[in-house]
Amino acid sequence: MKTFKKVYIEVTSICNLACSFCPPTERKANFIKVDDFARRLDEIKPHTKYIYLHVKGEPLLHPKLDQLLDISHEKGFRVNITTNGTLIAKNRHKLLGKPALRQMNFSLHSFDGHLGSTDREGYLQDILSFVREAQEHKVIISFRLWNLTQDNEENFRNRRNRQTLEIIEKEFGLDYKIEERVESGGGVKVADRVYINQDYEFQWPSLTAPEDDGKGFCHALRNQAAILVDGTVVPCCLDGEGVIDLGNIHQQSFSEIIESDRANNLVEGFSRREAIEELCRRCGYRQRFGA
């Protein structure tokens, strides 16, 4: 039986921002029902202990997020949430003290990625206020700035990132500049259970993106899988449109879907360092794992 380090469960396809780095979904706007969420946990229970409430969409928009966390705890799962952070003040009461909550990932690049963003300091102070209390509950915090570029815009983006990093440095009393310690693709610990990662912006995989020779490796269906809000199972968290539709858990069990011919062919292909699926051959993220 296949086991995964994590399974992504999309709880909504709706987002409250329109970031330049994140293509809008063409799928129907939807929120997962509490009963459906519980059934999905039962389906994946033999395969993982860790779930991520994210693919597309902003998970803090879900009106019953606290119930989802309670059900996750009842069924023995540890939960990781990736959020743009803009709704943290309104939702902190749904998160703090929930035993299932293992990690919060804050995509800080969302502030500069969204054209209408204002008040950087207020945005960050809401997040930092949550982090102070979350540390008491032993929640892991990851701050992400995944917006570096290798062209002439880099200096401009670095200046904006510096404003964000200065606020974090002041909050945690750091006597160094974070970017001097962190390498692209890696992270640095800035406090107990608090980390920051900087990395280069990547292009979401798309069938309209350039296709390469397909050489390389990916962890899709090897250490992760994902279930979209409508029940579609896909190999990874980057297939936000359900292009590699392996099946739907409303028609088949999760266990059957991940052992299908299409699923096994994808895994066996990457064992040979070969991308079988067209979308994978158009995914720049795959190249990060080397040939």
Sequence and secondary structure as in RCSB ss.txt:
>XXXX:A:sequence
MKTFKKVYIEVTSICNLACSFCPPTERKANFIKVDDFARRLDEIKPHTKYIYLHVKGEPLLHPKLDQLLDISHEK
GFRVNITTNGTLIAKNRHKLLGKPALRQMNFSLHSFDGHLGSTDREGYLQDILSFVREAQEHKVIISFRLWNLTQ
DNEENFRNRRNRQTLEIIEKEFGLDYKIEERVESGGGVKVADRVYINQDYEFQWPSLTAPEDDGKGFCHALRNQA
AILVDGTVVPCCLDGEGVIDLGNIHQQSFSEIIESDRANNLVEGFSRREAIEELCRRCGYRQRFGA
>XXXX:A:secstr
    SEEEE  BS  S  BTTS    S   B  HHHHHHHHHHHTTT SEEE  SSS GGG TTHHHHHHHHHHT
T EEEEEE STTHHHHHHHHTT TTEEEEEEETHHHHHBTT   HHHHHHHHHHHHHHHHHTT EEEEEEEEE S
STTHHHHHHHHHHHHHHHHHHTT SS GGGT  TT EEEEETTEEEEEEE      TTS     BS   BTTTEE
EE TTSEEESSTT TT SS  EETTTS HHHHTTSHHHHHHHHHHHTTB  SHHHHT GGGGGG  
